Amino acid sequence: MRTALYLRVSTDKQETENQAICLREFAARQGWEIVNEYCDYESGSKSDRSAFRQMFEDASRRKFDLLLFWALDRLSREGVLETLQHLNRLTSHGIGWRSFTEQFFDSCGPFRDAVIAIMATLAKQERVKRSERTKAGLARVKAAGKALGRPRLLNVNHAAEIARLRSQGLSSRAIGRELGISARSVGRLAAA
């Protein structure tokens, strides 16, 4: 089986060699051929990591069959939802994945469906919690008297100016450029 290793540490002052040695030995015991090693020296809290991006690029081209990583937190620390999305993305490319230290995180193992179901449930809970935090923050800001959303565009001068420019035969887009507003706003103000 063509296997790729994903290695990550949080800073360039740390080494990935401990992970690499164990993963190489494990792959060799399984009879898997290591075709690439992707190594990042930065936080796993974001997915904009060069080796991480390259790994997904190669996965989309089926350059390997299985991704082996030390632990799920080495792959991603972005949260349950994002991590599940990364694993689903690998699966959608036909790539299996396996955590070395967490044997239950194995796309090929007998607990695959159960683990994914649990992770999907946790991801849903994380979405609900984020939504609740957002709503609470918006309620707090609103209670403090701050206006939410885009500022209203109800300028009477704009309406008169729109009528004048329309009489000259200008389009909504041209009027919008002239007044510094969108063509949609021009139409809304003209109808008011």
N, C-alpha and C positions, 0 to 999 in steps of 0.2 A: 504494500500500500504506500503510495506516495504521500509523505507526511511533511508538513511544515510546522516549525516551532515558532511560537510567539513568546518573546521574552520582554519583560519590562521591569525597570526599577524607576524610582521617582526622580533621581537626579543623576547627573553625569559623574558624581563622586562615588556612586555605588557600582557594583559589578553584577552582571547577569550570569557570570560563569557558573555559580552554584546551581542556578536553575538549569542552565544549558547542559551541564554534566549529567544531572539526574534525568533530564528529558531524553538526552541522546542514548543513555544506557537503557532506559525503559523502551524506547523505540527499537533499539537493537534486539532486546529480548523478545519483542513481538514480531521481529522479522520485517519491520517497516523501514522503508528507504526514506531518509531525510533529504528532501530536495531543496529546502530553503529554510533559513532562520531569519525571522523579523525581530529586530531588537530596538526598543525605544528607551530613552533615558529621560523620561518626563512623567508628569502626573497622569494618572489614568482617569482623571475627572473630566477630561474632554476627549473627543474623538479626533481632533485635528492633530494627530501625531503622524509623523512621516511614515514610519514603518507600518503602523496600523492601517493607514490609507493604502499603502502599497500592497499589504497583505490582502485587503479586500479587492483591490484591482486584480491581483493574481488569482484570487478565489473566483472572481467573475469569469476568468478565462480558463478555469479548471486546471491550473498549473499544479495543483495538489489535490489529494482526496480527503485528507484529514488534517485538522489543525489541533495541535497539542500545546497546551499551556500549563504553567505551574499550578495556578489557582484562578478562580473566576475574577478575583480582584486584581490579578495581573493583567487580565484581558481588558477589564473596564471597571472604573469606580464611579461611573456616571449615574448610577441608580439602577433599580430593578428594571424599570421600563426600558431604558436605553440599552441595558445589557441584554435583555430579552430580544430587543430589536436586532442587536448585533448577531446573536445566535440564530435568530430566524433568517437573517440575511445570508449567513453562511449556509444554512439549510436550503434556502431557496436557490443557491448556486450549486447545490448537490454536494456540498462539502460537509463532512462529518466533523465533530469537534469533541474534545475530551479534556477534562481537567485532571492533571496528574495527582494532585493531593485530595481532590474531592471526587471520588470514583463514581458518585451518583450523578455528576454532571458529565454525562457521556451520551452523545446523540445516537450511539450505536448500541447502547446497553438496554437491558430489560426494563429499566425504570425511566426510560426516555420520556414517554408520554406523561407519566406521573410528575416528573420533575418539571416539564414544560407547563403542565397544568398548574402546579403550585406557583411557578414563577409568573405565569400569566395572571393568577389571582393576586399575587403580591404587586405586580405592575398596575393592575386595576386599582388596588388600594392606594398606591402611590399617586395615581392620577387624581383620585378622589381627594386625597389630602392636599395636593397642590391646588386643586380647584377651591377647596375650603379656605386655604390660606390666601388665595387671590381674592376671593369674595370678602373675607374679613378685612383685608388691606383696603379694598375699594370702599367698603362700608365706613372704615375709620376715616379715610380721606374725605368722603362725602359728608360725614358727620362734622368734620372740621370746617365745612363750608367751601371746600374747593370744588370747582367745576370739573367734571370728568368728561373724557372724550374730546373730539375735535371741537375747536371753537365754532360757534354758530356764525354763519355768513348771512346776515340779514341787514345789509347796508342799503338804505333807501337810495343813496347816491348811485350805487351800482345799478339798481333797477332803472333809474332814469338814464344813466349812461348806456346801458344795454339797449334800451329803446332807441336812443339816438344813433348808436352804431348799427343797429339792425336796419334802420331807415336808410342807411348808407349802403346797405347790401352786404355787410360783412357776415361771415359764417359764425356759428357759436364758438368754434375753435379759435378763429381770428379775434373775436371779441374777448375770449378768455385770455389769450396772450396779451392783448392790449391792457386788460385790467388786472392781470396777474392772478386769475382764478381759473378753475377748470371749466371745460366746455359743459360739463354736467351741471355745474353751479350756475352757469349762464342760463341754461334751460330752466332750472329750478326758479331762479330769480325772475326770469321773463314771464313765467307762468303765474307768479305770485301777484 
